[in-house]
Amino acid sequence: MEKQEPKWYVIHTYSGYENKVMTDIEKTVKNRGIQDMICELHIPEEEYTEIKSDGTKKTGLRKRYPCYVFVKMILTDETWYLVRNTRGVTSFVGTDYSKPQPLSDAEVRFNGLEKAVVVKFDHKVGDSVLINDGPFKDSAGTIKEINLNKKTVVVMISIFGRETPVELDFGQITRID
């Protein structure tokens, strides 16, 4: 059996329970010795500045997504049960209640969960590609531009009979041979 790679999932919590849920899961993982199965937990925060009515500034950190905790884990019945039955957890985020949906590479990068997601990219302008993620999933098109710095491509796809440019991440396309 090949070793699974851990993926990022999102869990929904009761309001104000994010930190408690995170510490409870961390304690349980440590006690059971399954750090290789549930690798990392994260609550995205952002810095804010508020100017009060008297002109003073207040700065601090706030949760970017209140009521949500990100967890990087290998999904098994045991890890699903452990996370799902932690006090304060209401559910996993996903389309199917029985099977949580992992975040895409683009979502992982957008939320700053991974420092660098390595995506093998050997396409060139003019290649025919199939979109494998996002709102245009299963659409075919042709690469028009490649931006190596942003790790994005512009793909021309047909929408309502017109060629339309769509910007996608490298990980959202597969070459059609």
ZIBELFEN-V802658 format. One record per residue. N is the residue number from 1. RES is the residue in one small letter. OMEGA is omega as a letter, one per 30 degrees, with the letter a starting at -180 (* if undefined). Layout:
n = [N:N]
res = [RES:RES]
omega = [OMEGA:OMEGA]
This chain:
n = [1:2:3:4:5:6:7:8:9:10:11:12:13:14:15:16:17:18:19:20:21:22:23:24:25:26:27:28:29:30:31:32:33:34:35:36:37:38:39:40:41:42:43:44:45:46:47:48:49:50:51:52:53:54:55:56:57:58:59:60:61:62:63:64:65:66:67:68:69:70:71:72:73:74:75:76:77:78:79:80:81:82:83:84:85:86:87:88:89:90:91:92:93:94:95:96:97:98:99:100:101:102:103:104:105:106:107:108:109:110:111:112:113:114:115:116:117:118:119:120:121:122:123:124:125:126:127:128:129:130:131:132:133:134:135:136:137:138:139:140:141:142:143:144:145:146:147:148:149:150:151:152:153:154:155:156:157:158:159:160:161:162:163:164:165:166:167:168:169:170:171:172:173:174:175:176:177]
res = [m:e:k:q:e:p:k:w:y:v:i:h:t:y:s:g:y:e:n:k:v:m:t:d:i:e:k:t:v:k:n:r:g:i:q:d:m:i:c:e:l:h:i:p:e:e:e:y:t:e:i:k:s:d:g:t:k:k:t:g:l:r:k:r:y:p:c:y:v:f:v:k:m:i:l:t:d:e:t:w:y:l:v:r:n:t:r:g:v:t:s:f:v:g:t:d:y:s:k:p:q:p:l:s:d:a:e:v:r:f:n:g:l:e:k:a:v:v:v:k:f:d:h:k:v:g:d:s:v:l:i:n:d:g:p:f:k:d:s:a:g:t:i:k:e:i:n:l:n:k:k:t:v:v:v:m:i:s:i:f:g:r:e:t:p:v:e:l:d:f:g:q:i:t:r:i:d]
omega = [a:a:l:l:l:l:l:l:l:l:l:a:l:l:l:a:a:a:l:l:a:a:l:l:l:l:a:l:a:a:a:l:a:l:l:l:l:a:a:l:a:l:a:l:l:l:l:l:a:l:a:a:l:l:l:a:l:l:l:l:l:a:l:l:l:l:l:l:l:a:l:a:l:a:l:l:a:a:l:a:a:a:a:a:l:a:l:l:l:a:l:l:l:a:a:a:a:a:l:a:l:l:l:l:a:l:l:l:a:a:l:a:l:a:l:l:a:l:l:a:a:l:l:l:a:l:l:a:l:l:a:a:l:a:a:a:l:l:l:l:a:l:l:a:l:l:a:a:a:a:l:l:l:a:l:l:a:l:a:l:l:l:a:l:l:l:a:l:l:a:a:a:l:l:l:a:*]
